[in-house]
Amino acid sequence: MRSGVAGVVMGLMAAAPAWAECGETFSVLFSCAVPERDAVVELCRDDSSGAVQYSYMTSAATELQFISPTAYGVVREQVQGITGPGYGMAASNGGTFYAIYVDRSLMFSEQAQEGARSSTPAVVQVYASEAALNDQTQDKYIARRVCYPPSIDIDSTAFGPG
């Protein structure tokens, strides 16, 4: 089973033309494969303007790509599958927020050995509004994708709420 998933991930990397291909002035903050959707998620930032580019690509096409003028740093106390708080970033497109949450072991490498590691170290959750994104009492996302752990690429010095 694991080799099958690895094959899908390798196929995605080879087939998705935009894998880790941010805009010319952008650098990768986060990327991962979502094998059950035959997809790749990527978040990039323009270091000069602070704008972020969000991309959701399948092996067939780029399904969604947009540039948001700013990134939102987010911390959610509970994210399904993540042990402890989820640290992340979100980008907005027409009032919809695309948030990427990661386990503390991805955010703070010096803490990687402390505590339990999450079974799901990174997820993408989509929220219908900024209020839903910031609501700590309910996690009302409208879509959720789980990242395949070996495919996760994160710039832990630039990604996240701080």
Phi, psi and omega in degrees: 000314182297321179293330176295316178294318178299322178296320177297315180299314179297321177296320177298316181297322181282325187272330184277110185295337184263008181304119179055034177244081179285169175303164187306320181262010183258153174234152183289126171265321184201142170207152176198162176263146176238085189302322183294345176247004182052048189226167175228137175247139182218137175233125182234155179230140173273110185297334182280325183253340184085357178294152177237146177247124178253135178224138173233113187235139170256175178294342181270325186193164169278112184277327179209130175210130179207162175245127177255138183296341180210159174255149178253122174281133184226147171227128178240127183300323179226123174232126182309125177092345181258130178280121183081192183293153173262125179258141181190193178221153178225152175234146184250140177220105179062033179088354175264137184247129180252106185252139174245122179248141178231157175292152180301332181293336176275330180281318187235089187301332179290343178260005185301329181272348182273136174070181181282141174272149182285145174290334178237091186286348179205138178222157172245127178232138182251133182240143183286344182202168176292325178298317179294321177300318185270355181285109181277347182275332179223139178256084185262073176277157179257346175206151182214136175230141180255131180279142175283114189312313182294345182269353186290128176236119184224138171266090187291349176276341183239340182277142171117185189284344188256000000 
